[in-house]
Amino acid sequence: QVQLVESGGGLVQAGGSLRLSCAASGSTSSIRAMGWYRQSPGKQRELVARISSDGTTNYADSVKGRFTISRDNAKNTAYLQMNSLKPEDTAAYYCKAEVSWVVSYWGQGTQVTVSS
């Protein structure tokens, strides 16, 4: 099993930056890809960014050019650097670790609030 703990959320003004961290523990060698998702009230959870074991990344169109996902395998930690934040980025952000096509683990989430 894999346990994930997110941190780094908070309140920031529009145009500001935050960096989220997702620390993995447990069977970390089984992790193939890690991703960040977000969910705001009344909306479905959506993919923000994903990084595979070979470093390939993909982003939601809404965050391209503003957010950067990275991964430190030595520390078993994934990061999401968020710049030029907008009020519409306000959401609970969740880290996901993919072990296989059918097995994945989620963190508890961290709240990001962007004020206008």
C-alpha positions as CSV (number, residue, x, y, z in Angstrom):
1,Q,0.0,0.0,0.0
2,V,1.0,3.6,-0.5
3,Q,0.2,6.5,1.9
4,L,0.2,10.1,0.6
5,V,0.3,13.3,2.6
6,E,-0.2,16.6,0.9
7,S,0.9,20.0,2.2
8,G,1.4,23.5,1.0
9,G,-2.1,24.7,0.5
10,G,-3.4,28.0,1.8
11,L,-4.8,31.4,1.0
12,V,-3.2,33.5,-1.6
13,Q,-4.1,36.6,-3.6
14,A,-4.7,36.4,-7.3
15,G,-1.4,36.5,-9.2
16,G,0.5,34.8,-6.3
17,S,2.2,31.5,-6.0
18,L,2.0,28.3,-4.0
19,R,3.9,25.1,-4.0
20,L,2.1,21.9,-3.1
21,S,4.0,18.8,-1.9
22,C,2.9,15.2,-1.8
23,A,5.0,12.9,0.3
24,A,4.6,9.2,-0.4
25,S,5.4,6.3,2.0
26,G,4.9,2.6,2.1
27,S,5.4,0.6,-1.2
28,T,6.7,3.6,-3.0
29,S,8.7,1.5,-5.5
30,S,5.4,0.4,-7.0
31,I,4.4,3.9,-8.0
32,R,4.3,4.4,-11.7
33,A,2.9,7.9,-12.0
34,M,1.8,10.7,-9.7
35,G,-0.7,13.3,-10.4
36,W,-2.5,16.3,-8.9
37,Y,-6.3,16.7,-9.2
38,R,-8.6,19.3,-7.9
39,Q,-12.2,19.5,-6.9
40,S,-14.3,22.6,-6.1
41,P,-17.9,22.5,-4.6
42,G,-20.4,21.2,-7.0
43,K,-17.9,20.1,-9.6
44,Q,-16.2,16.8,-10.5
45,R,-12.7,16.1,-9.6
46,E,-10.4,17.0,-12.5
47,L,-6.9,16.3,-13.5
48,V,-4.5,19.2,-13.1
49,A,-1.2,17.7,-13.9
50,R,0.4,14.2,-14.1
51,I,4.0,13.0,-14.2
52,S,5.0,9.5,-15.2
53,S,7.9,7.4,-14.0
54,D,10.0,8.5,-17.0
55,G,9.3,12.2,-16.4
56,T,6.6,12.7,-19.0
57,T,4.2,15.3,-17.9
58,N,0.8,16.4,-19.0
59,Y,-1.4,19.3,-17.9
60,A,-4.9,20.5,-18.0
61,D,-5.3,23.3,-20.6
62,S,-6.4,25.7,-17.9
63,V,-3.1,25.5,-16.0
64,K,-0.6,25.1,-18.9
65,G,2.2,27.7,-18.6
66,R,1.3,28.5,-15.0
67,F,1.7,25.2,-13.1
68,T,4.6,22.8,-13.1
69,I,4.6,19.3,-11.7
70,S,7.8,17.7,-10.7
71,R,8.9,14.6,-8.8
72,D,11.9,13.8,-6.5
73,N,12.2,10.1,-6.5
74,A,14.9,10.1,-3.9
75,K,12.5,11.8,-1.5
76,N,9.3,10.0,-2.8
77,T,7.7,13.4,-3.2
78,A,5.8,15.1,-5.9
79,Y,5.4,18.8,-6.2
80,L,3.0,21.2,-7.9
81,Q,4.4,24.7,-8.4
82,M,1.5,27.0,-9.0
83,N,2.2,30.5,-10.3
84,S,-0.1,33.3,-11.5
85,L,-2.9,31.9,-9.5
86,K,-6.5,32.9,-10.4
87,P,-9.6,32.8,-8.3
88,E,-10.9,29.9,-10.4
89,D,-8.0,27.8,-9.2
90,T,-9.7,27.7,-5.8
91,A,-10.3,24.1,-4.9
92,A,-9.3,21.2,-2.8
93,Y,-6.2,19.7,-4.4
94,Y,-5.5,15.9,-4.2
95,C,-2.4,13.9,-4.9
96,K,-2.8,10.6,-6.6
97,A,-0.3,7.7,-7.0
98,E,-0.9,5.2,-9.7
99,V,0.4,1.7,-9.1
100,S,-1.3,0.0,-12.0
101,W,-4.1,0.7,-14.4
102,V,-6.6,-0.3,-11.8
103,V,-4.9,0.5,-8.5
104,S,-4.2,4.0,-7.3
105,Y,-4.1,5.8,-4.0
106,W,-5.2,9.3,-2.9
107,G,-4.1,11.7,-0.4
108,Q,-6.5,13.5,2.0
109,G,-6.3,16.8,0.0
110,T,-5.2,20.3,0.7
111,Q,-7.2,23.5,0.2
112,V,-6.1,26.2,-2.1
113,T,-8.0,29.5,-1.9
114,V,-7.2,32.4,-4.3
115,S,-8.7,35.7,-3.4
116,S,-9.5,38.3,-6.1
